[in-house]
Amino acid sequence: MRIGIMGGTFDPIHHGHLLIAEQAREGMNLDQVWFVPAGDPPHKRHKTITSAKHRLHMVQLATENHPCFQVKDIEIKRSGPSYTLLTIQEFTKQYPDAHFFLIMGEDMVKNLPEWYRIEKILQYVQIIGLHRPGTKADDIPNYIDKHVCWIEDVVEIRLSSTFVQKQVRLGKSVRYMVPDLVDQYIKEQGLYGS
């Protein structure tokens, strides 16, 4: 099994996340993509984030109709900071025959040197990096770059969860930014000031 891991806060999940996951799945012939919402993201400790329950449910709604997408709540169930290393170690223990990949955009690949125990993470996984059109992945240390499988010519949606939140707070539509079921859930639950 070739399994891609798509981690993130997903506050909320949007079509940009889903498109990256699908392009990585096709580009690297992955059998499955696992979405792993962060429980307590260490890089967002100074920010207010939506409860894990809501973020998890939105990811489940967004991915439920794709036969190769699954949602794993391992980081939400685990107490303490959501470090990728701990998640990868748990997955490799549970699924010793699987080949795991971390899926991320080029901007995230450039941030990998700052990740908690990145050298250890790279012992367990390969990175799938998605090049953004018109950009070059320079300034990436060799010890990371040799673990990255780049996918070229990807379709990019310039969309962020922060932008979606802002649109909702302003009373504007987020239709076509997020899946319809996620849009409906945001409204029903009054998330982001809706």
C-alpha positions in Angstrom: 0.0 0.0 0.0 1.2 3.5 -1.0 -0.4 5.9 1.4 -0.2 9.7 1.3 -0.7 11.7 4.5 -2.3 15.1 4.3 -1.9 16.8 7.6 -3.1 20.2 8.6 -5.4 22.2 10.9 -8.1 22.3 8.3 -9.9 25.3 9.8 -11.8 24.8 7.5 -10.8 22.3 4.9 -11.2 23.8 1.4 -11.0 22.9 -2.3 -7.3 23.8 -2.4 -6.5 21.0 0.2 -8.6 18.5 -1.8 -7.0 19.4 -5.1 -3.5 19.0 -3.7 -4.5 15.6 -2.3 -5.9 14.4 -5.6 -3.0 15.6 -7.7 -0.6 13.8 -5.3 -2.7 10.7 -5.4 -2.6 10.5 -9.2 0.9 11.8 -9.6 2.5 9.3 -7.3 0.0 6.4 -7.8 -1.1 6.4 -4.2 -3.6 3.8 -3.1 -5.1 6.1 -0.4 -4.7 9.6 1.0 -5.3 9.9 4.7 -6.3 13.3 6.0 -5.0 13.9 9.5 -6.5 16.9 11.3 -4.1 18.3 13.9 -5.4 18.2 17.5 -3.0 20.7 19.0 -0.9 22.2 16.3 2.3 23.4 17.9 2.9 26.1 15.2 -0.5 27.6 16.0 -0.3 27.8 19.8 -0.7 31.6 19.7 -3.8 31.5 17.5 -7.4 30.6 18.3 -8.5 27.6 16.3 -11.9 25.9 15.9 -12.5 22.9 18.2 -11.1 19.6 16.9 -14.6 18.1 16.8 -15.8 20.7 14.2 -12.6 20.5 12.1 -12.7 16.7 12.1 -16.3 16.7 11.0 -15.7 19.1 8.2 -12.9 17.0 6.9 -15.1 13.9 7.0 -17.9 15.8 5.1 -15.4 17.0 2.5 -13.9 13.6 1.8 -16.8 11.1 2.3 -17.5 10.7 -1.5 -13.9 9.9 -2.5 -13.2 6.1 -2.4 -9.4 6.7 -1.9 -9.7 9.4 0.8 -9.8 8.5 4.5 -9.8 10.6 7.7 -7.7 9.6 10.7 -8.3 11.2 14.1 -5.1 10.0 15.6 -3.8 13.5 16.4 -7.1 14.6 17.8 -7.3 11.6 20.2 -3.7 12.0 21.3 -3.0 14.6 24.1 -0.3 17.1 23.8 1.2 18.8 20.7 0.4 17.2 17.3 3.9 16.4 16.2 4.1 14.7 12.8 6.9 12.4 14.0 4.6 10.8 16.6 1.9 10.3 14.0 4.2 8.7 11.5 5.7 6.4 14.1 2.3 5.2 15.1 1.2 4.7 11.5 4.3 2.7 10.7 3.8 0.5 13.8 0.2 -0.2 12.9 0.8 -0.7 9.2 4.4 -2.0 8.8 3.9 -3.0 5.2 2.7 0.4 4.0 4.9 2.9 2.2 4.0 6.4 3.6 4.4 9.8 1.9 3.8 13.3 3.4 1.9 15.5 0.9 2.6 19.2 0.9 3.0 22.3 -1.2 6.3 23.8 -2.1 6.0 26.5 0.6 5.7 23.8 3.3 8.7 21.8 1.9 10.8 25.0 2.3 9.7 25.1 6.0 10.7 21.5 6.7 14.0 22.4 8.3 12.0 24.0 11.2 9.9 20.9 11.9 10.3 19.0 15.1 12.9 16.2 14.5 12.7 16.4 10.7 15.7 14.1 10.3 13.9 11.4 12.2 10.7 11.9 10.2 12.6 11.4 6.9 13.7 8.0 8.1 10.0 6.9 7.9 8.5 8.7 4.9 9.1 10.3 1.5 7.8 13.8 0.8 5.6 14.5 -2.1 6.1 18.2 -3.0 3.8 20.0 -5.3 5.6 22.7 -7.3 3.7 25.9 -7.7 3.5 27.3 -11.2 6.3 29.7 -11.9 8.3 29.0 -8.7 11.5 27.2 -8.0 12.2 25.1 -5.0 15.6 26.5 -4.1 17.2 26.9 -0.7 16.1 23.4 0.4 18.9 21.6 2.2 20.2 18.5 0.4 19.3 16.2 3.4 15.6 17.1 2.8 15.6 17.6 -1.0 16.9 14.0 -1.6 13.7 12.7 0.1 11.3 14.9 -2.0 9.4 13.5 -5.0 8.3 16.6 -6.9 5.1 16.8 -8.9 5.3 19.4 -11.6 2.7 21.5 -13.4 0.0 21.2 -10.7 -3.2 23.2 -10.8 -3.0 25.7 -8.0 -5.9 27.3 -6.1 -4.7 30.4 -4.2 -7.0 29.8 -1.2 -6.4 29.6 2.5 -8.4 28.7 5.5 -7.8 32.2 6.9 -9.3 33.7 3.8 -12.4 31.4 4.0 -12.8 32.4 7.7 -12.6 36.1 6.8 -15.2 35.8 4.1 -17.6 34.0 6.5 -17.0 36.7 9.1 -17.8 39.4 6.5 -21.1 37.6 5.6 -19.8 36.7 2.1 -20.3 33.5 0.3 -17.7 30.7 0.4 -19.5 28.7 -2.2 -17.0 27.0 -4.5 -14.2 27.6 -2.0 -15.3 24.8 0.3 -17.4 21.7 -0.5 -21.2 22.3 -0.2 -21.5 20.1 2.8 -18.8 22.0 4.6 -20.4 25.4 3.7 -23.7 24.1 5.1 -22.0 22.8 8.3 -20.3 26.2 8.9 -23.7 27.9 8.7 -25.5 25.4 10.8 -22.9 25.5 13.6 -22.3 29.3 13.4 -18.6 28.8 12.8 -16.3 31.8 12.1 -19.1 34.2 13.0 -21.6 32.9 10.4 
